């Protein structure tokens, strides 16, 4: 009798949770992008949300919460109710890098978030204005050696993969280039186009449109092989820095303790969307190599990258100002 009573009590307690998982979603899903609207991560989030909406009839509300290198939006999701209605567009910087870069991070990227699915990976590009005198990475390094600290490189914020890449490149080349962190991509790109900043470093989805329209000139990409989207642009390794490679990944995450059934539903929807021919072609045209993943594989990637990028942060000497 005690066993029957215990099972009955468990069904009363767990019943609503199981039912809600089966019927989920019953209301709009908030998708937090921890960067300003209009940038590469924001575009990726909106395109995937639109595809899932069209296919699954789910409703998404994209919530841009920029600031503190992505920490504000990420912390908001980490502290949200774990019911599947608050999700995060995650990227390497605020998930893997900030864990070491910020001494008092308000969230633990491994313990306080649920990895749902990787979307894909993207190399970074180093760009200059179309009328810049610098035609190659070698030109930039030569100028930096003549004017230590006199050149500037802009990124979308402290602790981004782009920021660390810039610090690593300075160390490899033995030069000093001043880092200028912006709160998002648009203002920094405008300043490069306008000539007040010499370089901009960011992921391909952020920059490729400007390169294709001739507003910016790409002088190097950070993948091991040349990007099929910019085949004429040499890699950093080809430019004289053997073994130099860096990329950023995108993925969907949620708060810790998300119901497994809800995680499975979101994972299936994301993987179906990004592997649909039209969206896959669109993402790849922006420089993203679509991967997808299981929740378990993405969780392992997060754990491994927290360790890997932690070493890069320490070795580079990068600091948050």
N, C-alpha and C positions, 0 to 999 in steps of 0.2 A: 504493500500500500504506500509506503514511504517513497518507493521508487516511482510509482505512478504519480504520486503527488508532486514529486520533484520534477518529473517530466512535464506535467501540466503547468507547473509554475514557470519552467524554462520556456515553454511554448508561449505563455502569456508575455514574458519578458522579451523573448527574441522574435516573436511573431511579427510585430510591426516592422522590425529591422529587416527581416527576410522579405516581407511583403513590399517594403519600400525599395529594396534592392531589385526585386523582380519588376516593379512598375516604373522604376527610375528611367528617365527623368520625368517629373510631373510639373516642372517649372523651369524658367530660363536658367542657364548655366553661366556663371560669371567666369570669364577667362581673363586673368590678370596678366598684363604685359608690363614688366617693370621698367619700361623705357617709353619715351614720348611717342605719340602717334606719328605715323609717316615714315618711320625708319624701317630697316630690314626686318628685325624681329616682329614689329607690329604688322608688317605686310604678310609675313609668314603665318602669324596667328590668325589674321582675318581670312586669308585664303583657305586655310584648313577649316576654320569655323564655318565659313560659307559652304564649303563642300559637304561637311557633315550635316549641316542644316538642310541642304538640298536633297541629300540621300536619306537621312534618318528622321527628318522633320523635328530635330531638336532645335531649341532656340538658344543662341549664344549672345551674351552681352560682353563685348571687349572692354575691359577696364584698364586704362593706362595709368600706372602709378610709378612714375619715374622718380629717381633720386637716390643718392648714396650708393652709386654703382650697382643699382638693381636691388639693393637690400630692402628698401621700403616695400616694394611690391611683393617680394619674396616672403618677407616677414608677415605681411598681411595674410597671405595664403597659409603659411605655416600655423598661424594662430586662428584660422577659420574653423568652423564646425566641419568635421570629417564626414560630410554627407554627399560629396560629389558635386555640389553646386558652386564650389570655388576651386578653380583650377589655375595652374600657372604655366605660362610659356617659359620654359627654362632654357638657359644658355650656359655655356662653360663658365663664363665669368662669375656670375652671381651664385652659381651652385658649387663649382669646384675651386675657383681661385679665391673668392672672398673668405673662405673658411680659414685661410692662412693670412691673407693680406690685412684683414680687419681683426685687431686683437680682442675686440668685444662685440663680436657678431651676435645679433639678437636671436639667431636661430642656428640649429645644427642641420646642415643640408642632408645628412644621412638619417639622423634620428627623428627630425621634425617634418620630413616630407616623404611622400609616397611616390616613387618612380613609376610612371604609367607606361610611357612609350617614347623611345627615341624617334625623332623625325628624320634627321639626316645630319650630315657634316658639311662644312664649307671651309675652304681655305680663306686666307685674308689677302688683301691686295694693298700695295703701297702706291699711292697716287699723288700726282702734283697737278697744278693748273695746266690747262692745255697750252698756255703761252709761257710756261716756266722754262728757264734756261737749262734745267736739269732733265736730260734725256734718258738717264739710266741711274741705277742705284750707285754705280761707281762715281758718277758725277756728284751725287749727294754726299757720299763719304768724303770725296776729295774736298768739297766745299766746307764740310764740317771740320776737317783737319786744319783748314786754314783759319776758320773762325769758331773755335771751341765755344759751344753754348750759343752761338749766333744764329743757328737755324732752329726752327720749331717743328715739332710734329704733333698733330692733333689727333685725339681719339674721342670716343663717346664717353669716356670717364676713367677714373682711376681704377686699377685692378682688372680692367678688361683684358682679353687675350691680346688685343691690339697694343695696349699699354705695355704688357710684359714682352711682347715681341719687339717693341721699340727699345726697351731696356736691354734685351738680349742682344739685339743687333749692335747697339752702341758698345757693349762689352766685347763682342766678337771683333768689331772693326777698330776698337780703341779710340772712339770719338765721343764727344759730348753734344747731344742734341736736346734742346729743352722741350719737355713734355707739357702740352697744354690740354688738360682734360675739359671736355664740354659735358653738359647734362644730356645731350642727345646728339644725333648725327647732323641735323640740318644746318645749325649755326656754324659748326666747324667746317663743314663742306663749303658753305658760302664764303667763309673767311679764306679758305684755300683758293677758291675760284677768284675771289677778289684780290688775292695777292698778299694779304697780311700774315698768312701762315704758309710755310713752304710745303709741308707734307700732311697727308691724312692717311691713317691706317685703319682699316675696318674689314668686316666680312664682305664677301662678294655680293650678297643680296642688297646691302646698303649702297654699294658703289657702282655696280655694273651698269645701271641705267645712266649715270652721269658719264661713264666712260664711253658708252655706246653713242650718246648724243654729242660727244666731243667737248663736254665742259671740263672733264678731267682726263689726264693721261696716266694710265697704269704703267709703272716702271718695274714692278716685280710682283710675283704672287708667292705665297708661302707653302704651297703644296710641293710634294716631292717631284711630281711631274707637272708639266704645263697644264693649265686649265683648258678644257675643250671650248669654254666660252670666250677665252682670251688667248687663243693659241699663239699669237705673235708676242706675248709678254713673257719674258724669261722668269724662271724661278729665282728665289734668293740663293739657292744652292748654285745655280748656273752663274750667278753674279759673283761667285767667289767664296761662298760660305758653306763649305761641305757639311752635309748632315743637317742643315738648318731646315726645320719643318715645323709648321704650327697650323692648327685648324680649330674651329669652334663647332660645337654640336648644338642642336636644338632638340627640345623634347617637351612632353607634357608631364606635369607633376601635380600632386595635390597634397593636402595635409596628411600627416601621419594617421594611421589607423583607419584609412578608407576601407569600406566593406569590400572584400575580394570580388564579389559579384559586380559591383559598380566599377571597380578597376578593370575587370575583364571586359565589360561593355564599352568603356571608353577606349581601351586598348584596341579592341576590334574595330571600332569606328575610326580611330585615327589611322590605323594601318590600312584599312580599306580606302580611306580618303586619299592618303598620300601615294598609294600605288595605283589609283585610278589613272588611266592614260593621260587625261587632260591636265590634272593637277600635278602629276609627276613631271610632265613636260614643262609646265610652268615653273615649278620649283627648280628643276635642273637648269632651265634657262637663266635663273638667277644665281647660278653657281652652287646650288645645294645638291650634294649626292644623296639621294633618298635611300634610307636604310630601313626604317621601321625597326621594331624589336619586340620581344616579350617584356613584361614588367620586370622579370628577374634579370634579364640581360642588361636592361637599362639601369637597374639598381646597382649591378656590379660595376658598370661603367662609371656611375657617380662615385662609388666608393674608391675605385682605382684612381680616378682623376683627382679626387681630393688629395690623395697621397702624391700623385705625380706632379700636379701643379703646385702643391705646397713646396716641393723641393725647388721648382723653378722660381717661385717667389723668393725663397730664401737665398738662392744662388744669385739672382738678379739684383738683389738689394732694393727692389721696388718698395716704396712706402706710400701710404695714403697721407696726403697733405692735410 
